[in-house]
Amino acid sequence: MRAEYDFSKGKRSALLPAKGKTRITIYIDDSVLNEFRARAERMGTGYQTMMNEALKVFLGKNEQPVTATVLRQIIREELPEAERSVTSVTK
């Protein structure tokens, strides 16, 4: 073992960087973080994974295809509102 090592040209980083992911520092409200942690614990998943998925949905990059079940749910939610709009216009 040497008495001294030269780290002047060394770089700080993960030993094996994760492909497609970047480590960042971000400030999140305590209430938001606590809610994600609680929901993740109930669902048995990681809160960071859950936050990443929520951001993807917000950005419109949901990788899951729209299924018939999801489509029916959207129609049920939107159809009553559209009917109310038509009814109020015709009155």
N, C-alpha and C positions, 0 to 999 in steps of 0.2 A: 504494500500500500504506500502511495506517495505521501509526502508530508503536506503538499499543496496541490490543488487542482485548479486549472484555468477555466472558469465558466464565463469569461468575457464575451464569447461568441454564442453562448447558449440562448435558447428561446424558451419562454414559458408557454406551455400548451399541454393538452392531454397527450398521454403517451400514444393512444390509438384514437384518433378523432372519429366521431360517429359520422357516417356518411349521410348527407342530407339534413343534418341538424347542426345548429350553432348554439353554443352556450352564451347566454347573455345575463346581465344583471338588470332587473326591472323592479320598479316599486308598484305594488298592488295594495289597494285598501285592505286593511285587516278584515273587514266584514266580508269582502269578496273572497279573499283567500280562505277564510274560515268556512264559508259556504261551500266552496269547491272541495275543501278537505272533507267536510261532513258528507257531502253527496258521494264523493269518491269512496269513502269508507263504507257507506251503505251499499254501494254497487260493487265493491270488491275490486276496484281499479285504482290506478294512481291519479292523484289530483293534477299533476302536470300533464298527463296524457289527456285528461278530461278538459283542461284549459286549452290545450292545443286543438282538440276537436271542436270546441266552441269557437275558437278563432277561425278555423277553417270554414265552419258553417257561416259565420259572420261575413267572411270574404267570398262566400258563394262557391267554395271549392270542396263541397261535400263529395267525397269519392264514392259514396254508395248510390246505386241506381235507384230511381223512383219506382217503387213497387206499386202494385194495384191497391194494396192496403193503404199506403201513404197517399196515393192519389185520391182514393175515396174519402179519406179523412180531410184532405184539403178542400175537396168539393163540398163536403158537409159543412165545413167552417165558412166557406165563401158564398155558397148558394143562398143561405138565408139573408145575408147582407145585401146581395144583389137583388133579391126579391123585394126587400124593404125599399131599396132605391127606386125600383121600377114602380112600386105601389105609391110612393110619395110623389113621383113625377106625374102619374096619371090622375091623382086626386086634385 
